[in-house]
């Protein structure tokens, strides 16, 4: 396996198997990945912080563990890039914001602690848009140079697409995982809201912020995500417990999955070539896919999400801004101004609709395993001044439903177009199982 392919092409599951079986030495792998990073990242600019010495320090206890003969943890030696809004003890966490450059957390975020306990190496901090909002980062799209990588988890998606890491962590309040995964042609997974604890993550919008994973396979998404899931009480009063997402993902469906095709109210905004690609996919899956029209009212999710996001974010980031208001991008400055004008009644109305939206979708999943829909309006737009429209994720993220973006379509000249599958809340295992089945069905 490792002789026929360069190590930077390995998936996380392939890498852990090679390490466990003694086919690949950790030091050899890390040295090869360092050389590759030095050669590639200056063009991609995925990383805000990377340091080989920090990587080696993290590898030392892993080497000692192997020498002891003890069982190796599930993510032994897997390098993972972490979005620069997630606290890490080994690297600064600067939020992509000029006023917080040099910010050094005293401890890891909860999810980072769990990753490291499982043997992962925090390879680098990945660039984020400013305060995880709309102002683009410096990151380039390695799949389509000159086109946006998406955002706000731009560096995380680009790092996986470029082969710099087999997996990366991002965050999403609207489309910040699913959209860059689509634009960069990688697998992306945004779990059910609150499945992964956000302690130690920049608090932009407490009602919408969610953790996500970028990787090279459905199995990798499950492996990395399940590692971050630990027992904790959520803000909504329920307790999350660890789960075997990888085992669920790898199960064969008991029956052929049933998919619902949803164009959404934003279909007419899509690029014609993307519409054509999805209609061809719909025909190819005609034996298991039924088209149903969502109620037109779901388009209201865009306004409701905007209200919740701007109201909460204007309050949450104000302490960070402080006297640095003059350093804000127009995007953040505009959000702050709009958010401070939102009335309590408007906020509470939108907040109530968020929970009602999740209830409304439950009935669909009594009949279908997943909803199939575009991950974005088309391939990555030309230029680096925008991160692209988020609307193809807004409905699902507002409702807190689990979603994946699968790199199953592309234009004639090779530009990626992501296929989004949406699952029932708190049924992430079935979603990942269905996603894996679909990838295999289409021969990817």
C-alpha positions in Angstrom: 0.0 0.0 0.0 2.6 2.6 1.1 5.0 1.6 -1.8 2.5 2.2 -4.6 1.3 5.6 -3.3 2.9 8.6 -1.7 2.2 8.8 2.1 0.4 12.1 1.7 -2.3 10.2 -0.3 -3.2 7.8 2.5 -6.5 8.1 4.3 -6.5 8.3 8.1 -7.8 4.7 8.3 -5.2 3.5 5.9 -2.5 5.3 7.8 -3.5 3.9 11.2 -3.6 0.4 9.7 -0.1 0.8 8.3 1.2 2.0 11.6 -0.5 -0.7 13.6 0.8 -3.4 11.3 4.4 -2.1 11.3 4.3 -1.3 7.6 5.2 2.4 8.2 7.3 4.0 10.9 6.0 7.1 12.5 9.3 9.0 12.2 9.6 8.2 8.5 6.0 9.2 7.9 6.3 12.5 9.7 9.6 13.4 8.0 8.0 12.7 4.6 5.0 14.8 5.5 7.2 17.7 6.7 9.0 17.7 3.4 5.7 17.7 1.5 4.3 20.5 3.7 7.4 22.6 3.1 7.0 22.2 -0.7 3.2 22.6 -1.0 1.9 24.9 1.7 3.7 28.1 0.4 1.4 27.8 -2.6 -1.8 26.8 -0.8 -1.4 28.9 2.4 -3.6 26.5 4.3 -1.7 26.9 7.6 -1.6 29.8 10.0 0.9 27.9 12.2 3.1 24.9 11.5 6.3 23.9 13.3 8.2 20.7 12.9 9.7 20.9 16.4 6.2 21.0 17.9 5.2 18.0 15.8 8.3 16.1 17.0 7.5 16.9 20.7 4.0 15.4 20.2 5.5 12.3 18.5 7.8 11.5 21.4 5.2 9.9 23.7 3.8 8.0 20.8 7.2 6.5 20.0 7.5 5.5 23.6 4.1 3.9 23.6 5.0 1.8 20.6 8.3 0.8 22.2 6.4 -0.3 25.3 4.4 -2.9 23.3 1.1 -1.6 24.5 -1.9 -1.3 22.2 -1.8 1.7 20.0 -4.7 4.3 20.2 -7.1 4.6 17.3 -5.6 7.8 15.8 -2.0 6.8 16.5 0.3 9.2 14.6 -2.5 10.8 12.4 -1.7 14.4 11.7 -4.7 16.7 12.0 -5.0 20.3 11.1 -7.2 22.3 13.5 -9.1 25.5 12.5 -7.6 28.6 14.1 -10.7 29.3 16.2 -10.1 26.2 18.3 -7.8 26.4 21.3 -4.6 24.4 21.2 -1.9 24.5 23.8 0.9 23.8 21.3 0.1 26.5 18.8 -1.4 30.1 19.1 -5.1 30.5 18.4 -5.7 33.8 16.7 -9.2 33.7 15.2 -7.9 35.2 11.9 -8.2 38.6 13.5 -5.5 41.2 13.7 -6.3 42.3 17.2 -5.8 38.8 18.6 -2.5 37.9 16.9 -0.2 36.0 19.3 -3.0 34.8 21.5 -1.7 31.6 23.2 -4.3 29.4 25.1 -3.3 27.8 28.3 -5.1 24.5 27.5 -6.5 22.6 24.6 -10.2 22.7 23.6 -12.1 19.7 24.8 -12.2 18.2 21.3 -8.4 18.7 20.9 -7.8 17.0 24.2 -9.8 14.0 23.0 -7.9 13.9 19.6 -4.5 14.0 21.3 -5.6 11.4 23.9 -6.5 9.1 20.9 -3.0 9.5 19.5 -3.5 12.2 16.9 -0.8 14.8 16.3 -2.0 18.5 16.0 0.0 19.1 12.8 -0.9 22.7 12.3 -3.5 25.5 12.8 -5.5 26.1 9.7 -6.4 29.5 8.4 -9.9 30.8 9.1 -11.8 33.7 7.7 -11.8 36.7 10.2 -13.6 35.6 13.3 -15.1 32.7 11.3 -17.3 35.0 9.3 -17.2 36.2 5.7 -13.9 38.1 5.2 -11.7 35.7 3.3 -8.5 34.3 4.6 -5.3 34.0 2.5 -5.9 30.4 1.7 -6.0 29.2 -2.0 -8.0 26.4 -3.5 -5.6 23.6 -4.4 -8.1 21.9 -6.7 -9.1 25.0 -8.7 -6.4 27.7 -8.5 -7.8 31.2 -8.7 -11.1 30.1 -7.3 -12.2 30.5 -3.7 -11.7 27.6 -1.3 -14.8 28.6 0.5 -15.1 29.5 4.1 -15.0 30.0 6.9 -13.0 26.7 7.4 -10.9 27.5 4.3 -7.6 26.3 5.6 -9.0 23.1 6.9 -10.6 22.1 3.6 -7.6 23.2 1.5 -5.2 21.3 3.7 -7.0 18.0 3.1 -7.4 18.7 -0.6 -3.7 19.5 -1.0 -2.6 16.3 0.8 -1.1 18.3 3.7 -3.0 16.2 6.3 -5.4 13.3 6.0 -8.0 15.0 8.2 -8.8 18.5 9.5 -11.2 20.1 11.9 -13.5 23.0 11.1 -16.5 24.8 12.5 -19.8 25.7 10.9 -22.5 28.2 11.8 -24.0 28.3 8.4 -22.1 26.6 5.6 -18.5 26.7 6.8 -17.8 23.0 6.5 -20.1 21.8 3.8 -19.3 24.6 1.3 -15.5 24.5 1.4 -15.6 20.7 1.3 -17.6 21.0 -1.9 -15.4 23.7 -3.4 -12.2 21.9 -2.6 -13.4 18.4 -3.6 -13.0 16.6 -0.2 -15.4 14.8 2.2 -17.0 17.0 4.8 -19.2 16.1 7.8 -21.1 18.5 10.0 -22.7 16.4 12.8 -26.0 16.9 14.6 -26.0 20.1 16.6 -24.2 19.7 20.0 -23.0 16.2 19.2 -19.4 17.5 19.7 -18.6 19.8 22.6 -17.5 23.3 21.7 -15.7 24.2 24.9 -12.5 26.0 24.0 -13.8 27.0 20.6 -14.4 30.7 19.6 -17.9 31.5 20.6 -19.4 33.2 17.7 -23.0 32.1 17.9 -23.8 29.7 20.7 -27.0 28.5 19.0 -25.5 27.7 15.6 -21.8 26.9 16.1 -21.0 23.3 15.3 -17.8 21.3 14.9 -17.1 19.6 11.5 -14.5 17.2 9.9 -12.8 17.2 6.6 -11.2 14.0 5.3 -10.7 11.7 2.3 -13.4 9.0 3.0 -16.6 8.5 4.9 -14.8 6.1 7.1 -12.3 8.8 8.0 -15.1 11.3 8.8 -16.6 8.7 11.2 -13.2 7.8 12.8 -12.2 11.3 13.5 -15.6 12.5 14.6 -16.3 9.7 17.0 -13.0 10.4 18.7 -14.1 13.9 19.5 -17.5 12.8 21.0 -17.3 12.6 24.8 -19.9 12.5 27.5 -21.0 16.0 28.4 -24.3 17.8 29.2 -25.5 20.1 26.3 -27.0 23.5 26.6 -30.3 22.0 25.6 -30.3 19.8 28.7 -29.5 16.4 27.1 -26.4 14.3 27.7 -24.2 13.2 24.8 -22.4 9.9 25.1 -19.6 8.4 23.0 -20.7 6.4 20.0 -19.2 4.0 17.5 -19.7 6.1 14.4 -17.1 4.1 12.5 -18.8 0.8 13.2 -22.2 2.2 12.2 -20.7 3.8 9.0 -19.1 0.5 7.9 -22.3 -1.5 8.4 -24.1 -2.7 5.3 -27.6 -1.2 5.1 -30.2 -3.8 5.8 -32.2 -2.6 2.8 -31.3 -0.4 -0.1 -31.4 3.1 1.2 -34.2 5.4 0.1 -33.2 8.9 -0.8 -35.3 12.0 -1.1 -34.1 14.6 -3.7 -34.7 18.2 -2.7 -34.0 21.0 -5.1 -34.7 23.5 -2.3 -36.1 27.0 -3.0 -32.6 28.1 -4.1 -32.4 25.8 -7.1 -32.9 28.6 -9.6 -29.8 30.3 -8.2 -27.6 27.4 -9.1 -25.1 27.4 -11.9 -26.7 25.6 -14.9 -23.9 23.1 -15.2 -24.4 22.1 -11.6 -28.2 21.8 -12.2 -27.5 19.5 -15.1 -25.0 17.4 -13.1 -27.6 16.9 -10.4 -30.4 16.0 -12.8 -28.1 13.4 -14.4 -27.3 12.0 -10.9 -31.1 11.9 -10.1 -31.7 9.8 -13.2 -28.8 7.5 -12.3 -30.3 6.9 -8.9 -33.9 6.6 -10.1 -34.4 3.2 -8.4 -33.8 4.6 -4.9 -34.5 8.3 -5.2 -37.8 10.2 -5.0 -38.1 13.9 -5.6 -40.2 15.8 -3.2 -40.7 19.6 -3.0 -39.9 21.3 0.3 -42.4 23.7 1.5 -41.6 27.2 0.3 -41.5 28.5 3.9 -38.2 26.7 4.5 -36.6 29.6 2.5 -37.4 31.7 5.6 -34.6 29.9 7.3 -32.1 32.2 5.6 -33.6 35.3 7.4 -34.1 33.5 10.7 -30.5 32.1 10.7 -29.2 35.6 9.9 -31.1 37.1 12.8 -29.9 34.6 15.3 -26.3 34.7 14.0 -26.0 38.5 13.9 -27.7 39.0 17.3 -25.5 36.5 19.1 -22.3 37.2 17.3 -22.5 41.0 17.8 -22.6 40.3 21.5 -20.1 37.5 21.7 -17.3 39.1 19.6 -17.6 42.6 21.1 -15.2 41.9 24.0 -12.6 40.7 21.4 -13.0 43.8 19.4 -12.6 46.3 22.2 -10.5 49.2 21.1 -9.7 47.4 17.8 -12.9 48.4 16.0 -10.8 50.2 13.4 -9.1 46.9 12.4 -12.4 45.1 11.6 -13.2 44.1 8.1 -16.3 45.7 6.5 -18.0 42.3 6.8 -17.6 42.0 10.6 -18.2 45.8 11.1 -21.5 45.5 9.2 -22.5 42.4 11.2 -21.8 44.2 14.5 -23.9 47.2 13.4 -26.9 45.1 12.2 -26.7 42.7 15.2 -27.0 45.5 17.7 -30.2 46.7 16.1 -32.0 43.4 16.3 -34.9 43.5 18.9 -35.4 40.9 21.5 -38.7 39.9 20.1 -37.3 39.4 16.6 -34.4 37.3 18.0 -36.7 35.2 20.2 -39.1 34.6 17.2 -36.2 33.4 15.0 -34.8 31.3 17.8 -38.1 29.5 18.3 -38.3 28.8 14.6 -34.9 27.1 14.8 -36.2 24.3 17.1 -39.5 24.0 15.2 -37.5 23.5 12.0 -35.8 20.4 13.3 -39.2 19.0 14.4 -40.7 19.6 10.9 -38.0 17.6 9.2 -38.4 14.5 11.4 -41.4 13.2 9.3 -39.3 13.0 6.2 -36.9 10.6 7.8 -39.7 8.2 8.6 -39.7 7.4 4.9 -36.2 8.2 3.7 -32.7 7.5 5.0 -31.3 10.8 3.8 -32.1 13.9 1.7 -29.9 14.3 -1.3 -29.3 18.0 -2.4 -26.5 20.2 -3.7 -23.8 21.2 -1.3 -23.4 24.6 -2.9 -24.8 26.6 -5.8 -22.1 25.2 -8.1 -18.3 24.8 -8.3 -16.1 27.3 -6.5 -16.6 30.8 -7.8 -13.7 32.6 -9.6 -11.7 35.0 -7.4 -10.6 35.2 -3.8 -12.7 38.2 -2.6 -15.7 36.1 -1.5 -16.2 32.7 0.0 -19.3 31.9 -2.0 -23.0 31.7 -1.1 -24.0 29.6 1.9 -27.7 29.1 1.1 -27.5 25.4 0.1 -26.6 24.7 3.7 -28.7 27.2 5.6 -31.9 25.2 5.8 -30.2 22.2 7.3 -27.8 24.0 9.6 -30.6 26.1 11.0 -32.4 22.9 11.9 -29.2 21.4 13.4 -29.4 18.3 11.1 -26.3 16.2 10.3 -24.9 16.7 6.8 -22.1 15.4 4.6 -20.6 16.7 1.4 -19.4 14.0 -0.9 -17.0 14.8 -3.8 -19.0 12.8 -6.4 -19.5 15.3 -9.2 -17.3 17.6 -11.2 -17.4 19.8 -14.3 -15.9 18.8 -17.6 -12.7 20.6 -16.7 -12.5 19.0 -13.3 -14.0 21.5 -10.9 -15.5 19.7 -7.9 -19.2 19.8 -7.2 -20.2 18.4 -3.8 -23.3 16.2 -3.3 -24.9 16.9 0.1 -26.7 14.2 2.1 -28.8 15.4 5.1 -29.8 13.0 7.9 -32.2 12.9 10.8 -31.0 14.7 13.9 -29.2 12.4 16.3 -29.0 9.6 13.7 -25.6 10.4 12.4 -24.6 6.8 12.1 -27.3 6.1 9.6 -26.3 9.2 7.6 -22.7 8.1 7.4 -23.7 4.5 6.5 -25.9 5.9 3.7 -23.1 8.2 2.5 -20.7 5.3 2.3 -23.2 3.2 0.5 -23.8 6.0 -2.1 -20.1 6.4 -2.7 -19.7 2.7 -3.3 -22.9 2.7 -5.5 -21.4 5.4 -7.7 -18.1 3.6 -7.9 -16.0 6.3 -6.3 
